[in-house]
Amino acid sequence: MERRLFNDENFKDVAMTGDSCDKIDGNCDKFEEDEYAMNSKFCPLPSKNFMYIDEIMQHLSVENHTTIYDKIPSGRKENVFMLINNKKNIKRRNNKLHSHFTDDCGIWDSSKAGSTRQTFIIDGEHFTTVKVKSETKINKIDNSLIEKIDDNSAKSLNVYRYYAVLKSNPKYKRRVTYVEHSKNEYLRDVAVVEYKGVLPTPMTRSPHGNSKRAADEYIRTDPEILERVAEEVKSKIPRVVYRDLVEDDSFSAPRDFRSVRNKKYNEEKKHGHQGCENLADEVLKVIEELDSNPYIHKIIQSPNKPPSIILYSKNQMEELKQNVLSSEKVVLGADRTFNLGSAFVTIIVYKNYSLVRRDTSEPPIFLGPIYLHWDGEYETYHDFFSNVASALHDSEGLFFDIKVGSDQELGLTKALRACFPSATQILCSKHMKDNIIHQLKDKVGAGVVESNVIITNIFGSNGIAHSADEYEYESRIEKDLSQYFTKYPSFQKYFETYIKDKLYDFICVPNRLGITEALWTDNNCESINNILKVEIDWHPRKLPELINRISNVVKLQMLDLRRSLYGTGNYILAPHLNKFRIDRDVWGKKSKEEKDLAITHFVSRCHSLKPRIFAKRASFSIPYRARLAKKPGQKKRGKSVRSRSSK
């Protein structure tokens, strides 16, 4: 049968009959007409014309020993043919993708390209074509011929041909021929690629249609290279991808850096991120992902502001809660970081004392909830910390013994005190130290030596910050700083206004009570900030991509936590949690549901999982509740208690 997809009027010199064909040998060395082809790695075309079907089938035969290339080789191709491994293209077509027959000849004119499909019956040594003008006329074929096709399926072949004409020279043509789904064991998954005519010189070939430099010829980049680019630009910047490809193979690498950048643009557009032409589009994209992305916990809308976004997953918050509940050493560090994108990013970090790093034997730093917001106002921070506080309380609504640390940012510290009124608040000694140094050097005019002495008197191992009580604290200030107050009155005013009370309440007292082992710093926050900037490759990202990148950091931490249960990964379980350790072989035999349940048990380790009530007629359940809602303090049965109205 034949279903015509292309009118090959431009290829009238190609006969499609098999009865008039002369047999040829499959070995290229038998041809001597074309001296160029003889000296090249290609086989010459007989009579400098496209081959007949009988000739092509001999090259597709397993008995043929012509070299088979993985892809079309580079070089001038004039009146030659070659065999190409077609297995990848067969796989692509099965996945409803286009075939790849990329070469270095230049631009093929798509308006003059086309394809044909023909069904041939092997009749002795020749091929008989069965032609059908349209599907509606198929019943007009002789029934005996249809039966012949069905009974001899191994002898019937569906042959596909792709035709192309070079844009810069219509007389230069290419044809690709292959057999589709052949049941004949003597045929290979090979395509025959033929080139007819004289290839124009590079300077006369067509440039890219969008090129502004007409002198530049255009050679399409290998699609396999472009697929590699599309995969690598997901995690690398275009310049790095371009450099790696050029270093790997400078000949087949993308044409220039711009082509890699354009590929990244198109990939982002394909996946929806490039539709974010401005900030409003970015925010809208995040709102659309609220129900589908489990990492986006809540979006808060305020008048005359873009929506703020709270990010954390269920297991991530549960792990934070268990650490706060089980360890007195945990300090929740809060810090705002910059230059990650259009929004400020405030993070909560902590040391996970349930795990131990393999390389340092220290607890790893874990990322807690994250807040994307647009200003540093108290109300903005309050929205975030109140949400975190509501998640960090027990079943009776009582807050755990929480310790929170931060720098001296006014709105942030005020919101922490309001949302965690019973928490122990700690300030970063390093930030306070840096603020004092800045004041001394840039505002007061103190020298380097004097500034260092003042800092040592305050934060040194025997400094003011280590005072045993308030009386000693006041005495040490009078003793160690009075001379500098006299010399620099503006420094005395600054110290008494901004430093004195905060230094005692939020640094000295926590250190004296043993809440912190040393003067606390928010280096943990700075460490996570660096990880986030490495994750975005030090380039600001659009909101949807920034959220995905942050979630990747969290996913990796939670996956390493998961792997620690069976003794693999960057972390191992802390000694007091070895009862949760699962043998690696046992873990490998568990189903996905059983593995997820093991993780749930681990992150809920400090309280038992509450049972659920399952409905009888549908797949629905609720947390367990008593059948009767009793009055507080009620001891009698429900039926024997008289109902009274409260007055």
C-alpha positions as CSV (number, residue, x, y, z in Angstrom):
1,M,0.0,0.0,0.0
2,E,1.1,3.6,-0.4
3,R,0.0,6.7,1.5
4,R,1.3,9.7,-0.3
5,L,2.5,12.5,2.1
6,F,4.6,14.3,-0.5
7,N,4.3,15.2,-4.1
8,D,7.8,14.3,-5.5
9,E,7.5,16.3,-8.7
10,N,10.9,17.7,-7.9
11,F,12.3,14.2,-7.9
12,K,11.0,12.9,-11.3
13,D,14.3,11.3,-12.0
14,V,13.8,8.8,-9.1
15,A,11.9,5.7,-10.3
16,M,9.7,4.0,-7.8
17,T,9.2,0.7,-9.5
18,G,11.1,-2.5,-8.8
19,D,10.6,-4.5,-11.9
20,S,13.1,-2.5,-14.0
21,C,15.8,-2.4,-11.4
22,D,19.3,-3.9,-12.0
23,K,20.9,-5.6,-9.1
24,I,24.1,-4.1,-7.7
25,D,26.6,-5.4,-5.2
26,G,26.4,-3.8,-1.7
27,N,30.2,-3.1,-1.5
28,C,31.1,0.5,-2.2
29,D,34.4,-0.4,-3.7
30,K,32.7,-1.7,-6.9
31,F,31.9,1.9,-8.0
32,E,34.6,3.9,-9.7
33,E,32.6,6.7,-11.3
34,D,33.2,9.3,-8.6
35,E,36.8,10.0,-7.7
36,Y,35.9,12.2,-4.8
37,A,33.6,9.6,-3.2
38,M,36.3,6.9,-3.7
39,N,38.8,9.0,-1.7
40,S,36.3,9.9,1.0
41,K,34.5,7.9,3.8
42,F,31.3,7.9,1.8
43,C,30.0,5.5,-1.0
44,P,29.3,7.0,-4.4
45,L,25.8,7.0,-5.9
46,P,25.5,4.9,-9.1
47,S,25.0,7.2,-12.1
48,K,25.0,10.1,-9.7
49,N,21.3,9.6,-9.0
50,F,19.1,8.3,-6.2
51,M,19.1,4.5,-5.9
52,Y,16.2,2.2,-6.8
53,I,14.5,0.2,-4.1
54,D,16.2,-3.0,-5.0
55,E,19.6,-1.3,-4.5
56,I,18.6,0.2,-1.2
57,M,17.3,-3.1,0.2
58,Q,20.6,-4.7,-0.5
59,H,22.3,-2.1,1.6
60,L,19.8,-2.6,4.4
61,S,20.4,-6.4,4.3
62,V,22.4,-8.0,7.1
63,E,24.7,-9.5,4.5
64,N,25.9,-6.1,3.5
65,H,29.2,-5.0,5.0
66,T,29.1,-1.2,4.3
67,T,30.2,0.9,7.3
68,I,27.3,2.0,9.5
69,Y,27.7,5.4,11.3
70,D,26.0,6.4,14.5
71,K,25.1,9.8,12.8
72,I,25.7,11.5,9.5
73,P,29.5,12.3,9.4
74,S,30.8,15.7,8.7
75,G,32.4,16.6,5.4
76,R,31.4,17.5,1.8
77,K,28.8,15.1,0.5
78,E,28.3,15.2,-3.3
79,N,26.6,12.3,-5.1
80,V,27.2,9.9,-2.3
81,F,25.3,7.8,0.2
82,M,26.0,6.3,3.7
83,L,24.3,4.0,6.2
84,I,23.2,5.4,9.5
85,N,22.1,3.5,12.6
86,N,18.4,4.2,12.9
87,K,17.6,2.6,16.3
88,K,17.5,5.9,18.2
89,N,15.1,7.4,15.6
90,I,12.9,4.3,15.8
91,K,12.7,4.8,19.6
92,R,12.0,8.5,19.1
93,R,9.2,7.8,16.7
94,N,7.7,5.3,19.1
95,N,7.6,8.1,21.6
96,K,5.9,10.4,19.0
97,L,9.0,12.5,18.5
98,H,10.7,13.6,15.3
99,S,13.6,11.7,13.7
100,H,17.0,13.3,13.8
101,F,19.1,13.2,10.5
102,T,21.2,16.2,11.2
103,D,24.1,17.1,8.9
104,D,26.5,20.0,8.2
105,C,25.3,20.9,4.7
106,G,23.4,24.0,5.7
107,I,19.7,25.0,5.7
108,W,17.2,22.6,4.1
109,D,14.2,24.3,2.6
110,S,11.2,23.2,4.7
111,S,8.7,24.4,2.1
112,K,10.0,22.0,-0.4
113,A,10.6,19.0,1.9
114,G,8.3,16.1,2.3
115,S,7.9,12.4,2.8
116,T,6.4,9.3,1.3
117,R,5.4,5.9,2.6
118,Q,5.1,2.9,0.3
119,T,4.3,-0.7,0.9
120,F,6.3,-3.2,-1.2
121,I,5.7,-7.0,-1.7
122,I,8.8,-9.0,-2.1
123,D,8.2,-11.0,-5.3
124,G,11.2,-13.2,-6.0
125,E,14.1,-10.9,-6.5
126,H,12.1,-7.8,-7.1
127,F,9.6,-5.5,-5.2
128,T,6.1,-4.9,-6.3
129,T,4.5,-1.7,-5.2
130,V,0.9,-1.7,-3.9
131,K,-0.6,1.8,-4.3
132,V,-3.6,3.3,-2.7
133,K,-4.6,6.8,-3.4
134,S,-6.6,7.3,-0.2
135,E,-7.8,5.3,2.8
136,T,-11.4,5.5,1.4
137,K,-10.4,3.5,-1.7
138,I,-8.7,0.7,0.1
139,N,-11.7,-1.7,-0.5
140,K,-11.2,-1.3,-4.3
141,I,-7.9,-3.3,-4.1
142,D,-8.1,-6.9,-5.2
143,N,-9.0,-9.0,-2.2
144,S,-6.4,-11.6,-3.2
145,L,-3.7,-9.0,-3.0
146,I,-4.7,-8.0,0.5
147,E,-4.7,-11.6,1.5
148,K,-1.2,-11.9,0.0
149,I,0.0,-9.0,2.1
150,D,-1.5,-10.5,5.3
151,D,-0.3,-14.0,4.6
152,N,3.2,-12.8,3.8
153,S,3.8,-10.1,6.4
154,A,7.5,-11.0,6.5
155,K,7.6,-10.2,2.8
156,S,5.7,-6.9,2.9
157,L,7.7,-3.8,3.7
158,N,6.6,-0.3,4.7
159,V,9.3,2.0,3.2
160,Y,9.6,5.6,4.3
161,R,11.5,8.2,2.4
162,Y,12.3,11.8,3.5
163,Y,13.1,14.3,0.7
164,A,14.9,17.6,1.3
165,V,16.2,20.5,-1.0
166,L,19.0,22.8,0.1
167,K,17.8,26.3,0.4
168,S,20.9,27.9,-1.2
169,N,20.9,25.5,-4.1
170,P,17.7,23.7,-5.1
171,K,19.6,21.3,-7.3
172,Y,21.3,19.8,-4.2
173,K,19.0,17.2,-2.7
174,R,18.9,14.7,0.1
175,R,16.9,11.5,0.6
176,V,16.6,9.3,3.7
177,T,15.2,5.8,3.3
178,Y,14.4,3.3,6.0
179,V,12.0,0.4,6.6
180,E,9.5,0.7,9.4
181,H,8.7,-2.2,11.7
182,S,10.1,-4.9,9.4
183,K,9.4,-8.5,10.4
184,N,12.1,-9.6,7.9
185,E,15.1,-11.0,9.9
186,Y,17.4,-10.2,7.0
187,L,16.9,-6.4,7.3
188,R,18.6,-4.1,9.8
189,D,17.5,-1.0,11.6
190,V,19.5,1.2,9.3
191,A,18.7,4.3,7.3
192,V,20.2,5.0,3.8
193,V,21.0,8.7,3.4
194,E,21.7,9.9,-0.2
195,Y,23.0,13.2,-1.4
196,K,22.6,14.3,-5.0
197,G,24.2,17.3,-6.6
198,V,27.1,19.7,-5.9
199,L,27.2,21.2,-2.4
200,P,27.7,25.0,-2.5
201,T,30.8,26.5,-1.0
202,P,30.5,27.8,2.6
203,M,30.5,31.4,1.5
204,T,27.5,30.9,-0.7
205,R,25.3,28.9,1.8
206,S,22.3,30.5,3.4
207,P,22.6,32.3,6.8
208,H,20.1,31.8,9.5
209,G,16.8,33.4,8.8
210,N,17.1,35.7,11.8
211,S,20.8,36.5,11.3
212,K,21.8,40.1,10.9
213,R,25.2,39.1,9.5
214,A,24.4,37.8,6.0
215,A,28.0,36.6,5.5
216,D,27.7,33.9,8.2
217,E,26.6,30.5,7.0
218,Y,24.3,28.5,9.3
219,I,25.0,25.0,10.3
220,R,22.5,23.5,12.7
221,T,23.8,22.1,16.0
222,D,23.4,18.4,16.5
223,P,20.0,17.8,18.3
224,E,21.7,15.4,20.7
225,I,24.0,18.3,21.8
226,L,21.0,20.5,22.2
227,E,19.3,17.9,24.4
228,R,22.4,17.8,26.5
229,V,22.3,21.6,26.7
230,A,18.6,21.6,27.7
231,E,19.4,19.2,30.6
232,E,22.5,21.0,31.9
233,V,21.0,24.5,31.8
234,K,18.6,23.4,34.5
235,S,21.4,23.4,37.1
236,K,24.2,25.5,35.4
237,I,24.4,29.0,33.9
238,P,24.7,29.1,30.1
239,R,28.3,30.3,30.1
240,V,29.4,27.3,32.1
241,V,27.4,24.9,29.9
242,Y,29.0,26.4,26.8
243,R,32.5,26.2,28.3
244,D,32.1,22.5,29.2
245,L,30.8,21.6,25.8
246,V,33.5,23.4,24.0
247,E,36.2,21.8,26.2
248,D,34.6,18.4,25.6
249,D,34.4,18.7,21.8
250,S,35.0,22.0,20.2
251,F,34.0,20.8,16.7
252,S,30.4,19.6,17.5
253,A,29.8,22.1,20.3
254,P,27.0,24.7,20.0
255,R,27.8,27.5,17.5
256,D,28.2,30.2,20.1
257,F,27.3,31.2,23.7
258,R,24.1,32.8,22.5
259,S,22.7,29.5,21.2
260,V,23.0,28.0,24.7
261,R,21.4,31.1,26.2
262,N,18.5,30.9,23.7
263,K,18.1,27.2,24.5
264,K,17.7,28.0,28.2
265,Y,15.2,30.7,27.4
266,N,13.1,28.3,25.3
267,E,13.3,25.6,27.9
268,E,12.1,27.9,30.6
269,K,9.3,29.2,28.3
270,K,8.3,25.6,27.6
271,H,8.0,24.8,31.3
272,G,6.1,28.0,32.1
273,H,8.8,30.0,33.9
274,Q,9.6,32.3,31.0
275,G,5.9,33.3,30.9
276,C,6.9,35.4,34.0
277,E,7.7,38.5,32.1
278,N,7.4,40.7,35.2
279,L,7.0,40.4,38.9
280,A,3.2,40.1,38.7
281,D,3.6,37.1,36.4
282,E,6.0,35.5,38.8
283,V,3.6,35.9,41.7
284,L,0.7,34.6,39.7
285,K,2.7,31.5,38.7
286,V,3.4,30.8,42.4
287,I,-0.3,31.3,43.3
288,E,-1.2,28.8,40.6
289,E,1.2,26.3,42.2
290,L,-0.2,26.6,45.7
291,D,-2.3,23.5,45.5
292,S,0.1,21.4,43.5
293,N,3.4,22.2,45.2
294,P,3.6,20.7,48.7
295,Y,6.5,23.0,49.7
296,I,4.4,26.2,49.4
297,H,2.7,26.2,52.7
298,K,0.8,29.6,52.7
299,I,0.5,32.8,50.7
300,I,-0.3,35.9,52.6
301,Q,-2.0,38.8,50.8
302,S,-1.8,42.3,52.3
303,P,-3.2,45.6,50.8
304,N,-0.8,47.4,48.5
305,K,1.9,44.7,48.7
306,P,2.8,41.7,46.7
307,P,1.8,38.5,48.5
308,S,4.3,37.0,50.9
309,I,5.1,33.3,50.7
310,I,5.8,30.8,53.5
311,L,7.7,27.7,52.5
312,Y,8.0,24.4,54.4
313,S,6.9,20.8,54.0
314,K,5.1,18.7,56.5
315,N,8.0,16.4,57.4
316,Q,10.4,19.4,57.5
317,M,8.3,21.2,60.1
318,E,7.8,17.9,62.0
319,E,11.6,17.3,62.2
320,L,12.1,20.9,63.5
321,K,9.4,20.3,66.1
322,Q,11.0,17.1,67.3
323,N,14.4,18.7,67.7
324,V,13.0,21.6,69.7
325,L,11.1,19.2,71.9
326,S,13.9,16.7,72.5
327,S,17.0,18.8,72.8
328,E,17.8,21.8,75.1
329,K,20.7,22.8,72.9
330,V,18.6,23.8,69.9
331,V,18.5,27.5,69.0
332,L,16.3,28.6,66.1
333,G,18.3,31.1,64.2
334,A,16.4,33.7,62.1
335,D,18.1,35.9,59.5
336,R,17.1,37.8,56.4
337,T,19.3,37.3,53.3
338,F,19.5,39.3,50.1
339,N,20.2,39.0,46.4
340,L,18.5,35.7,45.8
341,G,15.7,37.2,43.8
342,S,13.1,40.0,43.7
343,A,11.9,39.2,47.3
344,F,13.8,39.2,50.6
345,V,14.3,35.7,52.0
346,T,14.1,35.2,55.7
347,I,15.2,31.7,56.9
348,I,15.0,29.8,60.1
349,V,17.9,27.3,60.7
350,Y,18.9,25.0,63.5
351,K,21.4,22.3,64.4
352,N,19.7,18.8,64.1
353,Y,20.9,16.9,67.2
354,S,19.1,13.8,65.9
355,L,21.9,13.3,63.3
356,V,25.7,13.4,63.1
357,R,27.7,14.4,60.0
358,R,30.0,11.6,58.9
359,D,32.9,14.0,58.1
360,T,32.9,16.3,61.1
361,S,31.0,14.2,63.8
362,E,29.0,17.4,64.4
363,P,25.2,17.9,64.2
364,P,24.3,19.1,60.7
365,I,22.7,22.5,60.1
366,F,19.1,22.1,58.8
367,L,16.9,24.5,57.0
368,G,13.5,25.3,58.6
369,P,10.6,27.4,57.4
370,I,11.5,30.1,54.8
371,Y,9.7,33.4,54.2
372,L,9.7,35.4,50.9
373,H,8.6,38.9,51.6
374,W,9.0,42.5,50.4
375,D,9.9,44.7,53.4
376,G,11.3,44.5,56.9
377,E,8.3,45.8,58.8
378,Y,7.2,44.4,62.1
379,E,3.8,43.4,60.7
380,T,5.4,41.5,57.9
381,Y,7.7,39.4,60.2
382,H,4.7,38.9,62.6
383,D,2.8,37.1,59.8
384,F,5.6,34.7,59.4
385,F,6.6,34.0,63.0
386,S,3.0,33.7,64.2
387,N,2.5,30.9,61.6
388,V,5.7,29.1,62.7
389,A,4.6,29.6,66.4
390,S,1.2,28.0,65.7
391,A,3.0,24.9,64.3
392,L,5.4,24.7,67.3
393,H,3.0,24.0,70.1
394,D,1.9,20.7,71.7
395,S,-1.6,19.2,71.7
396,E,-2.6,21.3,74.7
397,G,-1.7,24.5,73.0
398,L,1.4,25.1,75.2
399,F,4.6,26.3,73.6
400,F,7.8,24.3,74.0
401,D,10.9,25.8,75.7
402,I,12.0,27.6,72.6
403,K,15.3,29.5,72.1
404,V,15.4,32.0,69.2
405,G,18.4,33.9,68.0
406,S,18.8,36.7,65.5
407,D,20.8,39.8,64.7
408,Q,19.7,43.3,65.8
409,E,17.2,43.9,63.0
410,L,14.5,45.9,64.8
411,G,11.3,44.6,63.1
412,L,12.6,41.0,63.2
413,T,13.5,41.0,66.9
414,K,10.3,42.7,67.9
415,A,8.2,40.1,66.0
416,L,10.1,37.3,67.6
417,R,9.3,38.6,71.1
418,A,5.6,39.1,70.2
419,C,5.2,35.6,68.7
420,F,7.4,33.7,71.2
421,P,6.7,35.6,74.4
422,S,8.0,32.8,76.7
423,A,11.0,32.0,74.5
424,T,14.6,32.7,75.4
425,Q,15.8,35.4,73.0
426,I,19.5,35.6,72.0
427,L,21.3,38.1,69.9
428,C,24.3,37.4,67.6
429,S,27.4,38.6,69.3
430,K,29.3,38.8,66.0
431,H,26.7,41.2,64.5
432,M,26.8,43.3,67.7
433,K,30.6,43.3,67.5
434,D,30.6,44.4,63.9
435,N,28.1,47.2,64.7
436,I,30.4,48.5,67.5
437,I,33.5,48.4,65.2
438,H,31.6,50.3,62.5
439,Q,30.5,52.9,65.0
440,L,34.0,53.4,66.4
441,K,35.9,53.5,63.1
442,D,33.4,55.3,60.8
443,K,31.4,57.5,63.2
444,V,33.4,58.2,66.2
445,G,36.9,58.2,64.6
446,A,38.7,55.8,67.0
447,G,41.9,54.2,65.8
448,V,42.3,50.5,65.0
449,V,44.2,49.8,68.2
450,E,41.7,51.5,70.4
451,S,38.8,49.8,68.6
452,N,40.4,46.4,69.1
453,V,41.0,47.0,72.8
454,I,37.3,48.0,73.3
455,I,36.1,44.9,71.5
456,T,38.3,42.7,73.6
457,N,37.1,44.4,76.8
458,I,33.5,43.7,75.8
459,F,33.6,40.3,74.0
460,G,36.9,38.7,75.1
461,S,37.1,35.5,77.1
462,N,37.1,37.6,80.3
463,G,35.1,40.5,78.9
464,I,32.0,42.3,80.0
465,A,29.8,39.8,78.2
466,H,30.9,37.1,80.6
467,S,29.9,38.9,83.8
468,A,28.5,36.7,86.5
469,D,25.6,39.1,87.5
470,E,24.2,42.6,86.9
471,Y,26.4,44.2,89.6
472,E,29.6,42.8,88.0
473,Y,28.3,43.9,84.6
474,E,27.9,47.5,85.6
475,S,31.2,47.5,87.4
476,R,33.1,46.1,84.4
477,I,31.6,48.7,82.1
478,E,32.7,51.5,84.5
479,K,36.2,50.0,84.8
480,D,36.9,49.0,81.2
481,L,35.1,51.6,79.2
482,S,34.9,54.8,81.2
483,Q,38.1,56.2,79.7
484,Y,36.8,55.7,76.2
485,F,33.5,57.2,77.1
486,T,35.4,60.3,78.3
487,K,37.4,60.5,75.1
488,Y,34.5,59.7,72.8
489,P,31.2,61.0,74.3
490,S,29.3,60.1,71.1
491,F,30.4,56.5,71.6
492,Q,29.1,56.6,75.2
493,K,25.7,57.8,74.0
494,Y,25.6,55.1,71.3
495,F,26.6,52.3,73.8
496,E,24.0,53.3,76.4
497,T,21.3,53.7,73.8
498,Y,21.7,50.7,71.6
499,I,24.1,48.3,73.2
500,K,24.1,48.2,77.0
501,D,20.7,46.7,77.7
502,K,20.7,44.3,74.7
503,L,24.2,43.1,75.6
504,Y,23.2,42.1,79.1
505,D,19.7,40.7,78.4
506,F,20.3,38.8,75.2
507,I,24.0,37.9,75.3
508,C,25.3,38.0,78.8
509,V,22.3,36.4,80.6
510,P,21.9,33.4,78.2
511,N,25.6,32.7,78.3
512,R,25.6,32.9,82.2
513,L,22.6,30.5,82.5
514,G,24.3,28.0,80.2
515,I,21.7,28.3,77.5
516,T,24.5,28.8,75.0
517,E,27.9,27.1,75.4
518,A,29.7,30.3,74.2
519,L,28.7,33.7,72.9
520,W,26.1,32.8,70.3
521,T,26.5,33.8,66.7
522,D,24.2,33.2,63.7
523,N,27.0,31.5,61.7
524,N,24.5,28.7,61.0
525,C,22.3,31.1,59.1
526,E,25.3,32.4,57.2
527,S,26.2,28.9,56.3
528,I,22.8,28.1,54.9
529,N,22.7,31.5,53.1
530,N,25.9,30.4,51.3
531,I,24.4,27.1,50.4
532,L,21.3,28.9,48.9
533,K,23.5,31.2,46.9
534,V,25.5,28.3,45.5
535,E,22.2,26.6,44.6
536,I,21.2,29.6,42.5
537,D,24.7,29.8,41.2
538,W,25.0,33.4,42.6
539,H,22.5,34.7,40.1
540,P,19.1,36.2,41.2
541,R,16.2,33.9,40.1
542,K,12.6,34.5,39.3
543,L,10.2,33.6,42.1
544,P,9.0,30.2,40.8
545,E,12.6,29.0,40.0
546,L,13.9,30.4,43.4
547,I,11.2,28.4,45.2
548,N,12.2,25.3,43.3
549,R,15.9,25.8,44.0
550,I,15.2,26.3,47.8
551,S,13.0,23.2,47.8
552,N,15.9,21.2,46.2
553,V,18.1,22.1,49.2
554,V,15.4,20.9,51.6
555,K,14.7,17.8,49.6
556,L,18.4,16.8,49.7
557,Q,18.5,17.3,53.5
558,M,15.4,15.2,54.0
559,L,16.6,12.5,51.7
560,D,19.9,12.3,53.6
561,L,17.9,12.1,56.8
562,R,15.9,9.2,55.2
563,R,19.1,7.5,54.2
564,S,20.5,7.7,57.7
565,L,17.8,5.3,58.8
566,Y,19.6,2.5,56.9
567,G,23.2,3.7,57.4
568,T,23.8,5.5,54.1
569,G,24.3,9.1,53.1
570,N,26.0,12.2,54.7
571,Y,24.5,11.7,58.1
572,I,24.2,8.9,60.7
573,L,21.7,8.6,63.5
574,A,22.7,10.0,66.8
575,P,23.5,7.3,69.4
576,H,20.3,7.9,71.4
577,L,18.2,7.2,68.3
578,N,19.8,3.9,67.1
579,K,16.5,2.1,67.9
580,F,15.2,3.6,64.6
581,R,18.1,2.1,62.6
582,I,16.9,-0.4,59.9
583,D,19.1,-3.0,58.3
584,R,19.9,-2.0,54.7
585,D,18.6,-5.4,53.3
586,V,15.4,-5.0,55.2
587,W,14.9,-1.5,53.9
588,G,15.5,-2.7,50.4
589,K,12.6,-5.2,50.7
590,K,10.1,-2.6,52.0
591,S,7.4,-1.1,49.8
592,K,7.3,2.6,49.2
593,E,4.4,2.9,51.6
594,E,6.4,1.1,54.3
595,K,9.4,3.3,53.8
596,D,7.2,6.4,54.0
597,L,5.7,5.1,57.2
598,A,9.2,4.5,58.7
599,I,10.0,8.1,58.0
600,T,6.8,9.3,59.5
601,H,7.5,7.3,62.7
602,F,11.0,8.8,62.9
603,V,10.0,12.5,62.4
604,S,7.1,11.9,65.0
605,R,9.4,10.1,67.4
606,C,8.7,12.3,70.4
607,H,5.0,11.6,70.5
608,S,2.9,8.6,69.4
609,L,0.9,8.8,66.3
610,K,-2.8,9.4,67.1
611,P,-5.2,6.8,65.7
612,R,-7.7,7.7,63.1
613,I,-11.4,6.9,62.5
614,F,-12.1,5.5,59.1
615,A,-15.5,5.8,57.4
616,K,-17.3,2.6,56.5
617,R,-18.7,3.6,53.1
618,A,-15.9,5.7,51.6
619,S,-12.2,6.3,51.7
620,F,-12.2,9.0,54.4
621,S,-10.8,9.3,57.9
622,I,-10.5,11.9,60.7
623,P,-8.3,12.1,63.8
624,Y,-9.6,10.0,66.7
625,R,-12.1,11.8,68.9
626,A,-14.3,10.6,71.8
627,R,-17.9,9.8,71.0
628,L,-19.2,12.3,73.6
629,A,-18.1,15.9,74.0
630,K,-18.0,16.1,77.8
631,K,-18.0,19.2,80.0
632,P,-14.7,20.0,81.6
633,G,-14.4,18.0,84.9
634,Q,-17.5,15.9,84.1
635,K,-17.2,12.4,85.7
636,K,-20.7,11.0,85.3
637,R,-22.1,9.3,82.2
638,G,-23.6,11.4,79.6
639,K,-27.2,10.0,80.0
640,S,-27.3,10.7,83.8
641,V,-26.1,14.3,83.7
642,R,-28.8,16.9,83.7
643,S,-28.3,19.6,81.1
644,R,-28.0,23.1,82.7
645,S,-27.8,26.4,81.1
646,S,-25.0,28.7,82.2
647,K,-25.9,32.1,83.7
